[in-house]
């Protein structure tokens, strides 16, 4: 559970365009990391652009990219990332 409240996508009309852009780039979803980052819209926007470049503008295959993400999350014990990237059995 986050210590900082999440931004609800219906709460703040000032960031509605950014929320729509992020949601569209994430297949319609706004995950909690973005709900936190939206407290600072400029950081949320640059984070979104950076992550998309890392995911889609590298030479790694999608499969290898996921393996790297999961491995780094395991090494750093980042349960949130693991939960987002490892399918439930």
N, C-alpha and C positions, 0 to 999 in steps of 0.2 A: 504494500500500500504506500502510496506517495505521501510525503509530508506536505507537499504543495498541492493545492487543489487543481484538478484538471480543468482546462477551459472546455466548456461545452460548446459544440458547434452552433448552437442556437443562441448562446449568451451574448456574443459580442459582434454586432454588425460591422464594426470597423475592420475586422479580419475575415469577413465572409468570403471575399475573393481569394485570399490566401488559403483559407480552409478548402474552398472548392478546388483550387489548383492542386493542393496536396492530396486531397481525396481522389481526384481524378487520376493522379499519378500513382496511386496505391490501389487501384481497382475499386474505388468507391469507399475505402475505409480510412478512418482517421485513428491510428493507433495511439496509445497513451503517451508515448514519447513526444509525439507532436502536440498533444493536448497540454503537455508541460511546457514545451518550447514556445507555444503560442503566447505565453506571458511576455515574450519578447519577439514580436513578429519578424523583425529583421534577422534574428538568429534562426528562427524557424525556417524562413525562406532560404537563407544561405545553407543551412543544414540539409534541407530538402534537395537543393541543387548539387551539393557536394556528394551526398549519398547516391543520388541518381547517376552522377558521373562515375563513381566507384563501381556501381552495379552494372551499368550498361555501356560504358565507354572504355572498358579494358579488354584485353585479349583473352581473359579467362572465360571458360565456358560457364554456363549457369550452374551446372553441377559442381564444378570445382570451386566456384565462388561460394556456394552454400557450405561446402566442406570447410573452407577457410573461415567463414563466419562462425560456424559451429565450433571449430577447434579453438579459435581465439576466445570465444565465449566460455568454453570449458576451462581453458588455462586461467582466465581471469575470474572464473566463478560468477559469471553474469547470468543468473537464472532467468531474468526477463528475456534476454536475447535467445537463450536456449529454448524457452517456451514458445517464442515466436517462430523459430526456425526448425524445430524438431517435431515431426508429426507424432500425434499420440498413437499409441499401439492399442 
